[in-house]
Amino acid sequence: MIRKATIQEVDGLAGGKGKAYVQHIISKEEMLGHGRLYAKITLPPGSSVGWHQHEHDTEPYFILKGAADFVDNDKSVTKVGPGDCCLIEVGQFHSIENNYDEDMEFIALIYNEKGFLYE
């Protein structure tokens, strides 16, 4: 099956600032209970994904384009760019902020911890 790209505009993603553009790669239903998000996300300058926790799942970010400040579970801030992978472990908090002058793009994959299935 081939699917045409659709992009969803989201205000304040996970409580963040500004707009985010979410292009779902695979739907939650297509992940068959093993995850709930596989998407390319674009954050324009000044936008962010808010501080949030992953209780029964994890969410790596793979940076494709631009730069952003990744805020890790211990609240340390690291500038990230293309090729970097931000790892969020089960139970951890995190956020990411585009404090730079160009759009930032990344792949986000939220998948469940061993033994936990989404309904």
Residue frames as qw, qx, qy, qz and C-alpha x, y, z in Angstrom:
[[0.000, 0.891, 0.455, 0.000, 0.00, 0.00, 0.00],
 [0.376, 0.187, -0.009, 0.907, 1.18, 3.53, -0.78],
 [0.161, -0.822, -0.496, 0.227, -0.15, 6.46, 1.21],
 [0.280, 0.697, 0.055, 0.658, 0.11, 10.13, 0.31],
 [0.359, -0.069, -0.484, 0.795, 1.62, 12.35, 2.98],
 [0.259, -0.814, -0.360, -0.374, -0.74, 14.34, 5.15],
 [0.358, 0.160, -0.442, 0.807, 0.52, 16.92, 7.59],
 [0.395, -0.754, -0.523, -0.041, -1.39, 17.84, 10.75],
 [0.138, 0.561, -0.242, 0.780, -0.82, 21.30, 12.26],
 [0.619, -0.532, -0.552, 0.171, -0.77, 21.10, 16.07],
 [0.075, -0.790, 0.181, -0.582, -0.77, 24.09, 18.42],
 [0.413, -0.619, 0.505, -0.437, 1.22, 23.51, 21.60],
 [0.815, 0.118, -0.563, -0.076, 2.33, 19.90, 21.02],
 [0.710, -0.255, -0.560, 0.342, 2.52, 18.17, 24.44],
 [0.369, -0.854, -0.255, 0.264, 2.08, 21.58, 26.06],
 [0.576, -0.085, 0.188, 0.791, 4.85, 23.20, 24.02],
 [0.076, 0.661, 0.037, -0.745, 5.04, 26.63, 22.40],
 [0.248, 0.487, -0.453, -0.704, 3.89, 27.54, 18.91],
 [0.865, 0.302, -0.039, -0.398, 2.95, 25.24, 16.05],
 [0.371, -0.333, 0.841, 0.212, 4.30, 21.82, 15.17],
 [0.693, 0.369, -0.309, -0.537, 3.65, 20.02, 11.89],
 [0.553, -0.228, 0.792, -0.121, 3.16, 16.27, 12.30],
 [0.628, 0.358, -0.512, -0.464, 3.40, 13.94, 9.32],
 [0.789, -0.224, 0.517, -0.247, 2.26, 10.50, 10.48],
 [0.189, 0.442, -0.819, -0.311, 4.35, 7.76, 8.85],
 [0.377, -0.187, -0.901, -0.101, 2.41, 4.86, 10.37],
 [0.507, -0.536, -0.086, -0.670, -0.84, 5.23, 12.30],
 [0.401, -0.375, 0.681, -0.484, -1.35, 3.97, 15.85],
 [0.890, 0.120, 0.233, -0.373, -3.68, 1.28, 14.46],
 [0.781, 0.522, -0.344, 0.009, -1.00, 0.09, 12.01],
 [0.077, 0.591, -0.714, 0.368, 1.44, -0.35, 14.91],
 [0.739, -0.150, -0.630, -0.186, -0.79, -3.21, 16.16],
 [0.710, -0.679, -0.160, -0.096, -0.65, -2.25, 19.83],
 [0.816, -0.098, -0.119, 0.556, 3.16, -2.00, 19.93],
 [0.316, -0.103, -0.025, 0.943, 3.35, 1.78, 19.68],
 [0.144, 0.777, 0.551, -0.268, 1.34, 4.93, 19.25],
 [0.234, 0.929, -0.059, -0.282, 3.38, 7.33, 17.11],
 [0.652, -0.076, 0.436, 0.616, 5.79, 7.12, 14.20],
 [0.279, 0.911, 0.304, 0.010, 6.02, 10.55, 12.59],
 [0.492, 0.223, 0.028, 0.841, 8.18, 13.24, 11.05],
 [0.202, -0.865, -0.391, 0.240, 7.75, 16.42, 13.05],
 [0.407, 0.469, 0.056, 0.782, 8.68, 19.93, 11.94],
 [0.340, -0.756, -0.357, 0.431, 9.21, 22.66, 14.54],
 [0.331, 0.802, 0.085, 0.491, 9.45, 26.21, 13.15],
 [0.338, 0.267, -0.412, 0.803, 11.72, 28.69, 14.97],
 [0.283, -0.294, 0.312, -0.858, 10.36, 29.49, 18.44],
 [0.832, -0.180, -0.226, -0.473, 8.28, 26.29, 18.65],
 [0.064, -0.404, 0.864, -0.292, 8.71, 23.38, 21.03],
 [0.693, -0.268, -0.644, -0.181, 7.41, 20.02, 22.18],
 [0.430, -0.713, 0.210, -0.513, 6.51, 20.54, 25.84],
 [0.045, -0.384, 0.847, -0.365, 7.96, 18.85, 28.91],
 [0.852, -0.102, -0.074, -0.509, 6.20, 15.47, 29.24],
 [0.414, -0.407, 0.800, -0.148, 6.71, 11.98, 30.67],
 [0.674, 0.179, -0.622, -0.355, 6.69, 8.50, 29.14],
 [0.629, -0.398, 0.496, -0.448, 5.28, 6.04, 31.68],
 [0.833, 0.005, 0.551, -0.051, 4.94, 2.78, 29.73],
 [0.762, 0.574, 0.196, 0.227, 6.77, 3.67, 26.56],
 [0.494, -0.454, 0.234, 0.704, 9.86, 5.31, 25.12],
 [0.465, 0.852, 0.238, -0.043, 10.38, 7.90, 22.39],
 [0.571, -0.243, 0.292, 0.727, 13.63, 8.33, 20.54],
 [0.344, 0.889, 0.061, -0.297, 14.01, 11.45, 18.38],
 [0.693, 0.021, 0.393, 0.604, 16.21, 11.22, 15.28],
 [0.060, 0.791, 0.011, -0.609, 17.17, 14.69, 14.07],
 [0.691, 0.462, 0.460, 0.312, 16.94, 15.16, 10.29],
 [0.345, 0.596, 0.182, 0.702, 17.39, 18.90, 9.70],
 [0.195, -0.821, -0.003, -0.536, 18.13, 22.10, 11.62],
 [0.325, 0.181, -0.687, 0.624, 19.05, 22.51, 15.27],
 [0.575, -0.636, -0.270, -0.437, 17.19, 22.37, 18.57],
 [0.088, -0.464, 0.685, -0.555, 17.78, 22.28, 22.31],
 [0.704, -0.225, -0.656, -0.151, 16.92, 18.87, 23.78],
 [0.361, -0.541, 0.452, -0.611, 15.93, 18.99, 27.46],
 [0.521, 0.066, -0.850, 0.037, 16.70, 15.63, 29.05],
 [0.641, -0.528, -0.553, -0.068, 15.14, 13.97, 32.12],
 [0.580, -0.403, -0.321, 0.631, 17.68, 15.64, 34.45],
 [0.103, 0.951, 0.228, -0.184, 16.80, 19.02, 32.84],
 [0.418, -0.422, 0.426, 0.682, 20.21, 19.27, 31.17],
 [0.545, 0.770, 0.116, -0.312, 20.05, 21.04, 27.80],
 [0.537, -0.235, 0.609, 0.534, 22.00, 19.83, 24.77],
 [0.431, 0.609, -0.222, -0.628, 22.04, 21.40, 21.31],
 [0.657, 0.071, 0.738, 0.137, 21.24, 18.69, 18.74],
 [0.351, 0.591, -0.331, -0.647, 21.44, 18.56, 14.96],
 [0.828, 0.335, -0.288, -0.347, 21.22, 16.22, 11.95],
 [0.652, 0.272, -0.697, 0.125, 22.23, 12.64, 12.77],
 [0.099, -0.269, 0.705, -0.649, 21.77, 12.99, 16.53],
 [0.569, -0.353, -0.690, -0.275, 19.43, 10.59, 18.33],
 [0.286, -0.407, 0.442, -0.746, 17.81, 11.68, 21.62],
 [0.489, -0.142, -0.860, -0.029, 16.95, 8.65, 23.75],
 [0.471, -0.388, 0.249, -0.752, 14.14, 8.80, 26.28],
 [0.217, 0.032, -0.965, 0.142, 13.83, 5.82, 28.61],
 [0.460, -0.542, -0.655, -0.257, 10.62, 4.47, 30.12],
 [0.489, -0.684, -0.438, 0.317, 9.47, 6.72, 32.97],
 [0.421, -0.213, 0.019, 0.881, 11.54, 9.72, 31.89],
 [0.201, 0.881, 0.277, -0.326, 10.53, 13.29, 31.08],
 [0.484, -0.074, 0.384, 0.783, 11.84, 15.36, 28.16],
 [0.359, 0.848, 0.265, -0.286, 11.16, 18.23, 25.76],
 [0.576, 0.077, 0.373, 0.723, 12.73, 19.77, 22.66],
 [0.077, 0.872, 0.216, -0.432, 12.84, 23.46, 21.68],
 [0.603, 0.461, 0.272, 0.591, 13.69, 25.13, 18.39],
 [0.257, -0.854, -0.105, 0.440, 15.50, 28.26, 19.57],
 [0.435, -0.232, 0.489, 0.720, 17.20, 28.79, 16.21],
 [0.236, 0.500, -0.128, -0.823, 16.50, 30.56, 12.89],
 [0.428, 0.198, -0.679, -0.563, 15.39, 27.69, 10.64],
 [0.877, -0.151, -0.087, -0.447, 12.85, 24.88, 10.73],
 [0.163, -0.413, 0.884, -0.149, 13.93, 21.76, 12.59],
 [0.833, 0.061, -0.309, -0.454, 12.77, 18.29, 11.51],
 [0.143, -0.368, 0.892, -0.222, 12.96, 15.00, 13.38],
 [0.641, -0.128, -0.687, -0.318, 11.51, 11.51, 13.41],
 [0.400, -0.333, 0.590, -0.617, 9.68, 10.50, 16.59],
 [0.622, -0.057, -0.748, -0.224, 8.79, 6.91, 17.42],
 [0.475, -0.370, 0.509, -0.615, 6.76, 6.11, 20.54],
 [0.711, 0.021, -0.676, -0.194, 6.75, 2.40, 21.29],
 [0.741, -0.573, 0.004, -0.351, 5.76, 0.43, 24.36],
 [0.208, -0.565, 0.773, -0.200, 7.88, -1.20, 27.00],
 [0.300, 0.108, -0.939, -0.129, 8.14, -4.99, 26.94],
 [0.110, -0.301, -0.918, 0.235, 4.84, -6.65, 27.79],
 [0.180, 0.541, 0.386, -0.725, 2.70, -3.51, 27.59],
 [0.220, 0.334, 0.698, 0.594, 0.26, -3.22, 24.68],
 [0.222, 0.132, 0.067, -0.964, -1.84, -0.18, 23.78],
 [0.316, 0.432, 0.834, -0.136, -5.55, -0.74, 23.45]]
